[in-house]
Amino acid sequence: MELKVNKEEICASETALKTKQEQALELDYVLPDYYPEIFKILKCFTVPHISSYSVSGSTLSYEITVNIRVLYCSENSTDIQTIEQKLVFTKSADMDKVCENPEISIVPSVDYINCRAVNQRRIDVRGAVSSFICVTDMCRSEVISDAFGMDIQLRKTPVTYPVNRLYASKKISVNEEFELGISKPEINSVIYCGASVASTDKKVIANKMVAKGEVLINIFYTCSEGKVESMQFSVPFSQIVDIEGIDERFDCHVDADILTCEVNPRSDGDGKTKIAECSLEIMIKCSACRMITAELAVDEFSSKYETSDSRAEVKIDRMPQWINTNAIAKASVKSPGEAIDCVYGVQTDVKNSSFTINAESGEITASGTAVYTLIACSEEGKAVFVDKEEPFTFTIPAENVTSDCIINLKTTPVSCSYNITSDGIVDIKAEFKIFGSVCCSEVITGLTDISADETAEIEHDKDCALKLYFAEPGENVWDIAKHYHASAQAVLDENDLESENVSDNCMLIIPIM
């Protein structure tokens, strides 16, 4: 007689790398001859993004590009001058293992930035950016789901787990033109442009995913007499991403990162700069998970032979929780010097974003610092930039979270509105989007191998077909049946029991096999 076993392959998420890497910024810039001399530094906008990344063996390599835009004015002029430079850095990090199909998240953030004029034609920029890196991969293990022969008895537990998880990414370029409305003045120069992913959608076809979404663009630009105007528009994107093996059985999710965003003015047919050309580079990231429910073996015995087994703790992922929620933060800003005549707009950034899990309340806490930049005009007609940093804390409800869940979330600003009070204070209301995934898991001890010894047969009392057992509350039918090398199902059927757990003192009939 031969013992045969069937096994199920279990996939579970495993963190291969979770770290924070810092990069110092240094820029010593001398103005070209055709630039006017510096009288006052107004603002230094710093926008980092991940240009590319790749994995070779157990090493993650990535390129981080930092766009630095310095705004200044010259003496006796209200015009805003713009200096734009790019710093590119190549970084690497060692992972704990060679990943089969890694899911990579790299979120850059500005730690600090200082900009000063060394003299009237030279600026010095010093600062630092950080990259928050999380790489996860699949770990696979096999657990026995069924066994036949040798009078083997199995105790099983139903488990829902991912039988397969797929990841794919694709970088795309999107170019759009937007015509300014009649009420908008011509563009002299763009002094700030920011982009955020407003929405995403997807459709699955055989071995492919159609990823769609919309990017929200916010710009500030100078017009006549040094005044500043704001404009907002949206850019749609759609792309087919190849994912081998994906079909309608998978639960899918699409995320997107803005790699670059550039907006430049262009003349229309009348020679007026009333058209904004927008160029975007977007990294589309697709995740897919297929869950199944199966019964896995957690204990065994044979009613006729001595057996032995191997057991292992198996990590089982639950269905990923996709988070996509908005939160509101408020702040008040007042110019420390010049009185504000009018407000052109408010720009918002996020730094030092982090997430913690409160398993008791079933919540995730998002925290960080919101950086508000008020762009206004003074009573003298000069541009004024006022920064205000405010810490924020948002609470996000989640289901069945534990302290060891893998969090892959981001906080990004979506929109910002303001109101000027009678005493010159600007009350700001900012909307943030928190999106990404939370992957939780549980651990079971499953059987990975079983063997039975045909030479070691169990000796039964052949003079009786039944035995009586006086059970106490809390005892388990499986344990009782295993003690007598009897069938647990036969004990349940013989005693008309609906549950394996005994609730009251009772006498059980044990059929001897």
TISE-108735 format. One record per atom (N, C-alpha, C, O): x, y, z. Coordinates in steps of 0.001 Angstrom, whole numbers, plus 500000, padded with zeros to 6 digits. Example, Ala and Ser with C-alpha at 12.3 -4.5 7.8 and 13.67 -1.06 7.14 Angstrom:
2
513190494310507800512300495500507800513200496700507800514236496681508465512850497750507080513670498940507140512900500030507870513409501138508039
REM end
This chain:
513
500852498810500000500000500000500000500889501242500000501929501274500659500473502251499262501299503439499103500558504668499614499353504820499412501297505524500271500737506784500757501010507873499726502159508121499361499956508514499265500087509602498289499579510897498910498598510908499654500269511988498588499869513294499131499742514303498003500486514264497023498802515192498159498666516354497279499094517598498044498826517727499238499767518520497339500245519732497989499750520973497259499522520962496049499592522043498034499248523344497484500435524286497690501080524280498738500708525101496652501766526099496773501178527398497308500213527927496756501767527908498389501295529128499032502264530268498717503473530131498902501727531389498241502538532592498003502260533612499102501108533824499481503289534225499601503114535250500635504127536364500414505226536135499909503734537576500803504625538729500650505753538667501675505554538267502822506915539064501241508084539072502111508866540347501829509154540657500673509207541079502869509961542321502703511422542001502425512113541400503248511876542418501245513274542202500872514140543402501210515353543270501378513521544579501312514279545782501643513316546850502139512294547123501511513650547439503256512904548586503765513909549511504431514463549197505484514135550659503798515178551540504300514911552971503851514008553234503056515701553871504368515671555285503987517093555690503619518029555483504391517242556267502437518550556720501989518533558231501800517584558792501251519600558883502264519689560331502153520686560719501063521648560000500790520434561864500455521320562399499437521485563892499656520503564634499663522721564336499835523002565759500017522902566485498680523238565935497631522436567727498737522323568574497553523285569743497682523335570406498718524053569993496618524968571128496589524958571713495183525204571014494201524671572999495107524653573679493817525281575060493975524809575893494749526350575280493225527018576589493183526823577104491753527419576579490813525991578130491598525571578549490265525905580023490038525603580882490866526535580290488897526865581653488497525926582055487367525775581316486394525302583204487486524339583646486491525010583913485146526105584474485111524381583526484045524887583937482735524834585458482606524125586135483351525597585979481648525702587427481491524370588084481155524134589235481524523492587357480453522225587957480027521166587981481134520085588531480927521451587402482298520522587458483429520755588744484220521900589161484390519682589379484708519867590558485572520453590144486920520334588990487331521078591086487592521714590789488874520673590507489959519525590945489888521127589758490962520242589350492059520148590472493082521158590989493559518921590831493406518698591766494511518122591039495722518506591304496861517169590094495450516531589354496543516112587974496062515480587837495015516470586947496838515977585587496574514544585497497089514279585781498257513623585100496213512222585006496599511845583612497088511172583463498108512282582600496355511854581237496701512729580247495961513181580504494845512964579098496607513657577982495961512740576764496004512548576157497058512180576417494858511348575217494759512241574025494460513076574085493558512073572952495204512865571736495008511924570549494856511148570241495761511998569885493705511098568759493422511929567540493049512503567508491961512012566521493931512733565292493582511789564261492960510606564206493296512315563463492070511544562332491548512498561206491159513678561428490890511956560001491139512743558828490767512660558661489256511594558360488719513783558855488568513792558800487105513696557373486587513020557118485590514364556446487256514359555048486811514859554176487949515499554658488884514560552881487858515102551920488816515178550558488154514459550272487196516056549726488678516234548371488143516779547471489235517331547938490231516614546171489030517100545174489984518034544226489261517700543691488204519207544023489839520161543052489320520626542179490477521329542636491378520224540921490433520553540036491550519868540520492818518642540628492865520647540806493831520093541291495093520351542782495295520287543277496420520642543497494208520941544925494297519875545740493572519546545477492415519350546722494272518425547689493686519201548939493323519895549511494164519088549365492070519720550602491628518635551562491153517662551154490517518812552824491467517826553801491023518493555146490791519571555431491311517818555960489995518306557294489678517313558314490200516119558236489909517802559262490965516948560309491510517355561643490884518524562029490899516361562327490339516576563634489724515906564693490578514745564552490961516643565755490874516125566842491700516064568114490848517088568632490404514854568595490636514675569858489917514719571015490910513935571066491858515628571926490683515772573096491549515399574334490737515992574611489694514418575064491227513965576284490550514073577441491548513351577487492545514985578368491262515221579517492140514554580749491527514774581070490359513750581422492318513084582649491889513721583831492612513930583799493824514029584888491832514614586069492446514139587312491699513572587209490611514366588454492270514063589712491598515306590592491614516150590487492504515401591461490612516516592391490549516099593713491193514931593919491524517060594586491359516784595860492034515905596759491159516090596840489945514954597426491797514048598366491120513205597685490037512859598307489032512874596396490248512039595683489283511128594725490032511522594103491019509894594621489534508951593658490123508919592354489343508205591431489734509672592247488251509683591019487443510360589885488213511376590085488880509776588696488106510353587508488747511256586801487746510820586444486652512500586603488120513467585875487292513545584417487784513399584135488974513775583525486851513768582091487166515083581437486751515537581597485618515679580711487667516853579875487387516436578420487624515915578086488688516663577572486644516272576162486789517473575272486507518140575404485481517733574368487437518823573417487303518353572028487734517438571894488546518995570994487175518686569612487531519938568932488077521021569030487501519765568246489194520838567434489762520413565971489673519298565616490056521306565128489167520991563710488969521963562875489791523176563084489743521409561918490553522220561045491408521834559586491147520662559259490966522833558737491133522613557292491019522880556655492374523936556856492972521910555887492847522011555265494171521776553756494036521215553283493048522213553029495042521975551584495072521763551133496510522188551796497456521100549995496653520849549418497975520823547909497849520315547367496867521373547230498845521409545764498847520163545208499509519794545613500611519519544273498821518339543607499360518741542344500110519871541869499998517799541814500875518086540626501683518125539352500851518607538324501328517625539397499615517536538186498800517474538573497328517271539735496978517654537575496483517423537757495048515927537608494811515349536561495103515305538647494284513849538671494159513410538086492822514027538323491783512339537324492877511779536687491678510946537678490869511133537804489658510044538369491520509174539353490855508880540468491852507785540523492413509848541360492079509712542337493171508708543439492863508540543852491716508050543902493915507235545107493851508036546202494539508397546076495709508314547282493804509243548306494262508507549615494477507759550073493614508729550207495637508188551531495945509335552405496445509982552087497443509579553519495733510600554483496139509930555852496159509523556369495118509820556427497338509135557710497497510165558755497945510668558677499066510484559732497083511441560769497470510771561901498240509580562163498071511543562560499077511020563660499880512146564635500175513290564225500369511823565940500212512815566966500541512943567070502056511955567299502753514157566902502560514396567074503999514504568554504356513819569037505257515357569255503650515481570701503856516178571299502643516829570587501878516042572596502472516724573293501385517039574715501841516177575400502391518269575156501614518699576524501914519292577131500652520110576512499971518868578345500355519350579030499167519747580457499548518978581164500199520948580881499140521395582234499464522177582811498290522756582082497485522178584116498216522960584810497193524341585106497761524466585855498730525380584525497165526756584785497595527147586204497202527762586934497979526780586573495995526924587949495539525818588202494523524886587404494424525896589278493777524811589641492888524700588734491669523721588829490929525675587858491440525621586980490264525871585508490626526121584677489753525803585215491879526132583829492266525218583391493397525009584118494368524671582176493252523817581612494300524409580303494796525116579603494071524106579994496040524573578763496669523368578039497261522642578595498085523164576797496835522034575986497303522576574776498044523419574048497522522089574562499266522458573397500056521190572770500626520268573473501040521156571446500641519978570775501172520168569273501184521284568769501050519075568573501344519113567107501356517743566561500983516713567151501308517750565433500299516519564707500000516670563278500516517781562764500646515554562659500799515551561264501267514673560429500356513678560906499812515057559185500204514264558220499444513819557113500397514644556442501017512496556932500505511941555878501347511679554670500444510851554724499534512400553584500715512402552429499810511728551242500484512005550928501641510847550594499747510243549336500209510159548383499023509525548687498012510807547224499159510783546193498124510211544920498733510710544425499744509172544402498115508588543141498575508637542127497449508622542477496269508697540874497837508728539773496868507883538639497410507435538670498556507672537638496570506888536486496977507790535389497536508795535023496927507417534879498691508043533650499191507028532525498990505836532707499241507497531376498544506607530269498202506906529074499094508062528774499393505852528406499509505997527192500310504876526228499963503804526635499514505136524946500176504154523913499854503607523292501133504352522988502065502291523111501156501605522516502306500688521418501791500067521558500738500607520330502537499752519208502139498283519602502244497840520154503251497547519307501190496112519587501175495277518312501244494117518357501655495852517173500847495119515907500912496111514758500921497259514902500501495640513599501414496474512394501458495587511170501290494441511157501739496125510137500637495364508926500343496218507703500655497437507711500489495534506644501116496209505390501389496681505279502818496711506268503550497047504088503212497598503784504526496636504192505644497056504442506774495318504257505311494287504625506297494620505947507006494408506104508208495145506883506222495559508150506792494345509025507091493390509065506314494390509712508202493356510673508592493999512064508659495092512232509200493306513044508103493841514401508098492890515354508803491670515286508659493493516228509556492733517352510090493050518570509219494213518928509033492010519193508696492209520298507751491578521583508288490664521573509112492109522664507786491533523976508099491369524751506797492280524773505969490206525390506612490014526162505374490829527459505416490832528170506421491509527752504324492370528931504236492161529596502884492151528936501845491995530912502914491952531695501683493299532385501522493747533105502414493936532163500390495300532657500221495549533007498752494814532556497873496587533811498486496919534138497096497649532984496425498699532537496888497083532520495345497742531452494600498736532040493600499635531350493120498558533325493295499500533972492386499405535489492543498321536038492736500541536146492458500584537606492496501493538065491371502573537510491166501049539086490642501775539583489483502011541083489624501172541812490155503172541530489138503503542950489146504101543311487786504798542514487159503810544519487358504412545028486127504412546546486185503539547151486805505388547153485541505462548604485476505864549024484068506496548274483325505475550248483728505792550762482394505865552273482453504988552928483017506931552827481858507087554280481823506527554816480515506858554316479439505683555828480608505076556404479410505289557918479403505538558532480441505187558500478217505262559946478051503920560444477530503315559834476648503470561551478084502196562161477683502446563633477392503051564340478198501980564088476242502132565491475855500767566068475502500017565483474721500457567212476081499176567881475838499397569382475723500341569937476286498511570016474988498506571471474885497204572020475437496133571452475222497308573140476156496122573763476731496132575254476404497137575941476583495011575727475929494889577137475594494308577890476772493301577483477351494948578984477117494460579796478224493127580437477840492894580786476682492278580580478825490994581203478570491132582678478244492201583271478393490030583253477797490031584666477409490422585562478577491091586579478396489996585173479774490255586017480951491687585915481455492101586716482294492446584952480963493814584753481453494808585557480630494724585567479402495759586236481291496793586968480552497823586028479940497852584839480260498663586557479064499706585763478425500746585287479442500928585877480507501417584198479069502454583632479928503801584249479580504244584182478434504447584847480567505847585258480405506778584086480701507599583702479868506637583529481890507438582361482267506711581581483353505994582153484174506908580269483344506316579393484360507274579341485545508437578967485393506784579716486725507657579730487907507455578491488782508300578181489622506361577797488591506134576557489352505133575695488591504149576203488054505388574399488548504394573444488040504451572187488901505526571671489207503297571719489276503191570519490099502136569589489531501171570036488913502321568296489742501390567307489202501081566251490244501949565853491020499839565803490255499429564713491141498425563834490406497662564314489568498434562564490724497506561619490098496158561750490778496020561458491966495160562191490018493829562427490588493004561159490651492248560966491604493131560276489645492325559052489622492988558027488723493765558370487832492668556757488970493141555666488122492017554672487910491092554578488717492106553939486825491118552900486523491837551822485719492956552027485251491182550669485563491833549576484840490789548664484209489621548646484597491254547918483234490451546876482593491382545743482224492456545971481668490973544511482534491822543348482300491353542604481065490173542287480916492295542336480191492079541422479082493185540372479156494114540507479952493092539338478341494021538213478456495469538668478347495892539217477329496229538423479433497660538721479512497998540212479402499154540573479177496988541077479561497226542510479481496299543243480447495236542748480821496738544437480837495885545325481618495875546699480953496924547255480628494679547229480759494542548584480252494475549516481456493502549503482211495519550326481629495601551249482765495241552654482286495792553154481305494314553270482993493871554618482642493909555499483886493906555002485013493945556791483671493932557695484803493913559147484366493808559465483181494016560013485357493989561446485113494984562123486040495028561835487236495778563023485484496777563762486241496323565208486355495934565827485364496375565739487563495994567128487814497257567995487826498197567734488577497262569029486982498419569920486844498085571286487440497047571869487128498970571791488301498843573149488845500069573945488453501195573492488661499866575139487881501008575977487527500795577401488046499669577873488199501926578061488309501956579503488552502869580094487494503961579584487245502414581174486876503241581803485852503198583317485989502239583885486511504260583956485508504313585417485532503682585963484253503757585360483182503065587112484408502498587815483250503028589249483262504140589475483739502302590185482774502787591556482668503002592185484043502282591888484996504010593063484128504307593861485317504605593014486551504336593435487676505169591801486336505593590963487446504480590281488209504726589664489245503264590383487713502149589741488413502174588231488163502767587754487196501517587497489056501506586037488988500076585560488821499159586051489479499902584589487925498603583951487701498730582456487981499811581878487869497611581845488346497581580394488557496655579754487535495745580396487010496900578493487264496077577754486314496088576282486702497100575755487164494966575637486512494846574211486804494167573517485630493175574011485095494704572378485238494083571587484176494430570121484402495320569796485187493720569250483710493928567807483884494380567175482577494011567622481491495187566125482702495735565397481559495359563926481700495747563297482684494616563355480751494296561927480838495442561080480288496231561546479466495525559850480743496489558912480162495850557536480069494960557196480848496313556756479112495817555391478909496936554573478273497588555019477329497148553371478806498255552562478318497958551082478529497386550696479549498349550255477562498247548799477700499549548275478297500629548536477768499444547542479390500613546974480071500548545456479961499548544844480338501610544852479445501672543391479316501943542757480676502913543105481351501081541826481072501278541074482318500950539613482010499781539231481954501959538824481816501770537425481440501031536663482539501449536663483697499926536014482162499174535174483096497960535831483712497179535155484382497771537137483509496647537817484146495358537538483387495353537450482159494260537400484134492944537241483537491904537784484517492246538419485514490622537523484217489535538096485019489474537551486433488768538114487269490188536476486730490152535905488081490972536713489083490861536488490288491789537645488609492674538417489468491975539676489965491211540312489238492251540020491213491877541333491741493037542274491422494181542012491793492724543383490723493782544215490159493744545633490708492718546121491183494901546273490623495035547651491099496069548364490236497067547777489819495803549654489976496721550483489192497167551667490040496350552335490675498459551915490043499035553081490700499897553800489670500284553206488664500195555050489907501020555815488979501847556833489740501359557472490672503097556980489340503993557984489899504354558984488805504639558600487671504340560264489153504763561303488227506283561400488289506845561729489335506946561115487179508401561188487141508872562601486794509740563152487471508308563179485753508641564552485390507378565280484953506439564675484436507377566574485168506282567428484730506883568770484305507464569490485116506732569084483033507249570342482515506138571068481750505434570467480938505994572349482019505019573180481312505757574386480753506423575121481483505628574575479448506299575684478780505296576474477943504371575893477375505472577800477863504556578607477053504874578492475561506021578279475169503832578638474741504011578621473290503067579630472667501963579849473165503499580236471589502690581239470913501563580583470137501715579493469585500428581269470107499319580795469289499407581433467900500430582022467552498359581320467122498381581846465757498470583346465686498863583892464655498115584031466759498163585494466789499460586029467376499606587238467555500406585140467678501676585576468240501651585818469731502609586361470282500576585428470400500464585598471842500784584277472543500418583206472061501462584362473670501798583142474426500605582755475303500599582947476519499610582206474633498375581810475319498188580303475334497101579814475641499255579555474999499179578097474997500229577537475952501387577955475939499805576587476778500720575907477697500958574484477188500022573695477059502215574172476905502597572828476472503021572025477702503942572413478421502353570924477929502637570088479105503260568769478663502723568077477798504398568427479262505070567152479000505195566386480305505742566894481284504683565161480314504699564322481516505408563008481235505296562445480146506136562531482229506605561151482248505959560474483451506075560951484580505287559373483200504511558691484242504970557244484325505116556569483306505195556777485538505476555353485765504182554691486212503683554956487305503639553825485356502419553087485674502818551776486347503660551036485837502210551498487488502518550276488234501234549473488436500250549970488984501269548234487984500084547364488038500334546207488993501389545574488956499356545938489847499420544817490785498192543943490570497095544446490327498386542639490660497272541699490492497440540538491453498549540045491657496340540105492041496373539029493036495191538101492800494053538557492690495454536809492722494371535822492582494288534977493853495244534300494232493134535032494497492916534318495748492091533061495499491197533053494652492395532004496238491564530804496226491370530334497672492119530718498571490374529518497868490122528925499184490343527418499086489788526752498211491143526903499976491430525467499997491574525024501441491739525840502347491508523707501638491713523144502966493135522613503054493571521819502219493849523061504075495236522641504261495336521755505495494649521983506491496197520745505423496354519782506510497209520370507630498288520912507388496704520253508867497439520762510026497764519654511032498535519874511965497179518465510847497490517344511744497136516049511022496374516056510055497699514930511501497453513646510826497658512488511802498314512621512835497077511357511438497398510063512051496813508983511143495978509256510280497258507788511353496702506650510626495994505742511624496453505550512750494881505195511192494147504286512072494774502896512108494346502049512894495803502641511251496403501307511207497906501296511416498463500296511868498583502427511082500040502400511106500592503603511879499959504652511996501784503397512388502489504504513013502934505488511917503379505077510845502809506765512200503163507780511208504106508812511820504232508938513038504753509534510931505556510695511325505340511776510268504959511485509134505586513016510654505358514099509694506350515230509931507030515302510955506398516107508934507178517346509034506206518511508993505224518494508251506496519527509806505616520682509908506430521960509755507624522006510050505746522986509286506419524278509118505413525402509319504231525267509004505908526508509849505066527698509949504968528346508575505977528682507954503761528511508125503515529026506779502813530373506887501770530498507529503408531382506243502800532712506203501783532765505082502073532394503944500582533233505416499501533293504432498994534725504347498518535285505335499099535310503160498612536670502952497099536691502837496489535790502260496510537728503393495109538001503116495016538847501845496027539289501300493787539060501389493599539929500235494139541321500558493803541881501602494973541892499678495479543249499948494331544247500103493329544186499390494504545154501042493528546231501216494026547438500431495103547970500702493232547860499459493600549019498653493017550262499309491802550385499467493884551162499680493479552403500343493456553542499325494422553749498590492368554263499291492265555457498443491285556408499122490075556333498907491821557288499932490968558177500719491565559582500743492761559766500519490733560542501012491167561941501081491060562457502510490225561997503289491907563408502839491898564015504165492134565514504029492735565980503061491650566257505014491729567713504989492639568205506107492559567732507241493508569165505773494353569826506771494186571331506612493925571825505516494340572058507728494163573512507704495367574198508333496039573650509207495618575418507858496715576218508403496396577690508182495569578046507342497064578531508948496919579979508802498298580576508574499261580245509266498375581473507577499661582067507203499522583583507212498525584132506744500536584247507751500585585697507725501983586130507326502974585578507803502054587109506462503351587595506018504107588204507198503567589064507895505343587774507431506103588302508574506605589721508342506995590402509291506599590171507096507126591504506811506115592378506104505258593000506731506232592414504775505401593301503977503923592915504065503581591733504110503058593921504088501615593667504110501175593104502764501677593516501718500245592171502795499782591507501580498627592289500970497643592608501637498775592589499684497708593286498970496732592296498342495519592495498407497260591221497727496412590177497138497173588866497145498400588846497238496439587781497047497030586440497048496879585844495657495777585797495109497996585389495087497947584732493791497524583267493922496814582738493067497965582625494993497625581226495183498462580602496287499330581251496871498191579339496562498918578578497590499349577251496989498567576575496320500603576885497235501142575606496777501483574761497998501976575285498997501225573454497925501395572560499075502302571388498731502189570800497655503203571054499648504053569867499527503961569051500814503459569521501834504461567814500741504491566927501902505919566437502102506594566074501139506379566427503352507675565834503657507577565031504949506680565239505766508527564105505114508610563247506309507316562463506537506863562314507672506735561973505466505497561201505583505792559805506136506748559151505719504958559356507082505137558025507669503776557444508060502782558165508149503750556122508292502502555430508606502751554427509736503757553717509746501821554384510678501894553430511776500545552736511927499503553288511573500582551526512455499371550720512618499004550621514089499849550341514938497743550853514372497192550612515696496291549390515594495133549488515190496842548233515969496109546984515797494867546923516683493866546318516300494920547544517865493786547485518784492565548210518227491444547711518326492780549382517645491653550150517111491364549822515656490344550245515111492267549062515021492056548748513613492197549967512730491387550178511827493235550786512983493414552025512232494871552179511813495784551623512423495051552950510754496384553337510293496502554846510468495603555594510083497597555285511041497821556714511246498854557213510255499982556723510210498451558200509459499369558859508530499819560174509167498994560968509619501105560390509197501623561615509797502745562169508926503305561464508087503056563423509138504102564072508365504022565578508548503415566077509496504641566280507633504650567740507672504151568282506338504653567921505273503156569152506422502666569846505234503399571179505117503485571941506080503922571447503929504641572696503670503765573554502755503536573209501596503281574670503289502431575582502527503273576765502057503995577380502841503169577072500773503848578241500222502805579222499716502099578954498744502718580358500386501779581407500001502454582312498967503516582880499221501825582435497811502348583289496740501419584498496656500249584371496295501956585672496995501115586861497128501806588079496544502939588009496068501103589184496591501633590467496129501587591452497286500571591569497971502687592159497503502732593132498590502050594438498149501705594607496979501868595341499097501255596627498770502129597460497836501640598380497180503435597134497776504347597828496868504344597189495481505070597629494589503519596141495301503440595499493994504494594448493741504667594017492601505210594021494779506253593013494623505733591631495034504872591505495905506277590604494384505893589233494719506431588849496089507565589172496442505596588153496856505958587717498200505708586206498299504643585720497918506694585476498811506569584038499031506746583779500522507780584114501101505734583183501136505774582912502577505568581423502794504577580857502333506505580782503500506407579347503794505890579135505211506203579893506129505093578085505361504586577699506688504559576171506738503985575520505866505182575618507760505176574170507957504255573813509113504320574413510186503403572837508880502468572381509911502452570853509928502286570228508880502622570242511110502498568773511173501043568352510970500118569084511322500858567181510406499502566653510215499433565208510693500428564483510704498243564823511081497967563434511467496585563067510941495596563723511265496523562033510139495261561539509601495059560100510060496007559317510116493822559764510386493498558404510799492696557713509693491707558251509195493139556516509324492519555776508228491993554451508771492771553669509318490696554175508638490184552880509084490679551750508185490780551909506969490983550618508795491428549439508048490871548197508732490450548247509888490872547082508006490273545852508514491360544847508911492275544559508139491236544327510124492075543214510593493572543478510411494312542606509959494008544690510767495427545011510623496196544568511854495677544575512970497435544186511629498334543794512716499629544583512570499870545223511546500448544528513597501670545334513609502665544912512536503527545706512158502569543669512030503532543207511028503005543318509602503592542737508689501916544048509388501409544258508033502423545069507224503139545911507765502468544799505932503343545536505022502565546725504472501554546556503791503052547943504776502367549159504356503085549757503155504295549983503188502332550009502104502870550669500921501912551802500544501133551695499596501993552890501315501082554022501149501859555302500875503035555421501222501177556260500243501756557573499973500730558651500308499523558439500191501229559799500723500382560968500954500798562059499980501955562480499967499857562513499167500163563561498194499103564658498258497931564369498502499501565916498043498508567001498003497710566939496704498247566620495644496422567249496805495547567221495632495099568628495255495209569025494095494595569380496226494102570725495942494274571599497171494522571112498274494138572900496958494324573843498055493460575072497799493449575613496693492746575503498814491947576722498730492312577631499903492915577184500879491939578919499798492322579859500853491266580949500993490431581167500114491342581617502131490443582724502422491224583772503208491921583440504167491108585050502800491828586126503464490903586778504488489807587226504153491358586825505740490558587436506803490779588951506826491646589477506127489990589626507630490053591092507694491381591602508252491785592725507951492061590791509059493335591240509643494540590766508829495667590789509324494311590335507575495412589989506679495935588574506815496924588235506164495323587740507623495736586344507766495082585522506659493904585704506353495850584623506068495342583747505014495073582367505620495999581672506038493804581985505661493407580654506144493427579685504967492770579903503949494195578612505131494400577650504042493698576334504380493748575856505513493054575774503384492429574458503499492988573574502385492747573824501204493732572548502767494395571680501790493789570281501836493447569765502900493668569683500651493163568313500540494312567397500130495041567677499178494456566304500865495503565334500599494879563993500233493814563628500732495560563272499356495118561927499008496102560915499589497317561049499439495550559904500253496354558806500803495957557548500051494799557133500093496909556944499368496571555802498532497717554787498531498864555107498842497363553564498171498330552473498144497704551209498708496486551040498672498536550330499225498051549034499696498579548718501084499635549197501499497807547890501791498211547330503077498028545819502975496925545332502729499112545091503165499064543630503029499288542995504398500367543102504982498248542333504896498331541653506192498383540141505977498025539638504912498822539449506980498988537999506847498720537313508181498601537957509223498629536010508119498529535177509314499479533998509145499939533716508039499767533320510237500703532190510200499991530949510710499395530964511786500056529870509929499532528582510381500674527567510358501640527719509610500549526540511179501504525443511148500906524326510307499968523653510733501446524131509120500906523137508195501837521951508029503022522008508358501268520881507511502054519674507252502745519789505900502106520101504895504035519540505878504781519580504622505169518193504129505526518031502962505104517176505015505428515805504593504833514822505593504729515124506782504439513642505107503901512566505958504509511248505501504664510999504305504843510428506449505295509064506129504631508084507089504398508399508256504330506895506581503708505836507394504566504580507324505105504241506270504686503895508455505535502701508553504651501460508488503928501151509436504716500748507356503877499546507190504267498443508168503471497547508447505492498509508688505941497456509604505511497723511040505663496864511908504976498908511288504558499266512652503046499462512660502542500583512596502338498337512741500882498381512686500310498666514072500806498169515084499256499479514089498586499823515345497809498604515851497082497963515091497969498293517133497228497163517718495915497660518312495913498460519247494785497177517758493460497521518271492913496357519091493285495202518885492026496684520020491314495645520766490287495038519832489241495637519583490585493827519302489716493206518302488443492621518895487569492159518161488334492639520221487134492085520844485996493091520916484883492723521290486246494369520563485180495372520634485184496243519389486238496541518825483994496645518968483837497524517807483611498962518231483761499880517425483252499163519486482960500501520000483623500672521355483846499712522091483925501901521653484381502251522987483615503474523455483140504273522648483500503609524779482823504761525350483859505695525949484823505272526587483621506992525719484537508000526244483715509115526873482805509660526248484045509449528119483343510522528826484110511828528597485186512049529153483518512683527759484172513930527351483767515075528271482654515108528797484685516001528451484441517194529253484367518415528344484885518385527227483727519492528810483630520708527991485013521212527573485943521256528378485127521589526304486384522122525793487234521107525075488164521486524363486947519819525234487718518807524522487352518818523041486257519227522653488295518359522230488126518374520783487991516948520259488737516053520655487032516754519368486753515419518824487962514869518084488241513672518155488686515736517372489865515246516632490888514640517596491430513565517337491147515333518707492137514821519665491691513486520261492503512586520476490396513375520523489884512104521072490024510983520046490470509882520370489636511279518794489726510259517735491175509859517491491461508684517263492096510826517536493505510522517316494040509613518421494865508737518161493575509820519646494031508985520767493645507526520545494407506617520874492434507307519975491951505931519766492212505428518345491788504332517982492925506250517532493171505902516128491856505582515414491736504605514675490888506446515668489577506306515051489337507472514102490093508444514102488288507378513295487948508440512366487186509548513098486171509292513745487694510797512985487015511914513627485623512116513040484678512435513760485505511928511732484193512094511099483227511026511576482038511295511751483730509807511787482862508729512279482367509035513690481221508729514020483224509643514534482807510029515886481726511105515818480747511049516561481898512078514935480888513125514774479559512538514317478506512880514855479611511646513313478380511065512768477691510159513788476469510195513932478473509354514487477902508390515432477214509088516599476253508568517166477721510285516955477177510983518125476331512207517754475961513002518618476027512348516442475203513472515958475740514816516435474983515681516875477053514976516343477679516230516754477822517169515552478162516731514453477564518449515767477698519442514700479021520200514784479420520875513835479686520087515909480952520798516081481984519865516678481654518943517424483244520119516338484319519297516892484573519607518361485131518774519075484183520765518817484423521152520208483258520711521085482104521032520803483562519981522138482538519495523076482145520636524003483006521267524617480851520902524104480390522029524918479939521610526325480010522417527252479475520358526502478984519898527804479597518541528139480165517864527282479464518166529410479838516808529803478949515827529046477725515952529055479574514855528395478778513891527631479564512602527435480778512551527632478842511578527045479471510286526743479504510125525231478478510254524562480673509845524701480831509683523259481053508223522907481745507490523614480448507819521794480670506477521240481806506571520234481727507349519283482858505792520429484035505815519549484049504539518715484346503468519245483733504629517411483830503432516553485297503050516356486111503884515959485625501817516628486991501334516466487157500801515047486402499929514616488131501316514330488320500958512920489144499683512795489408499224511684
REM end
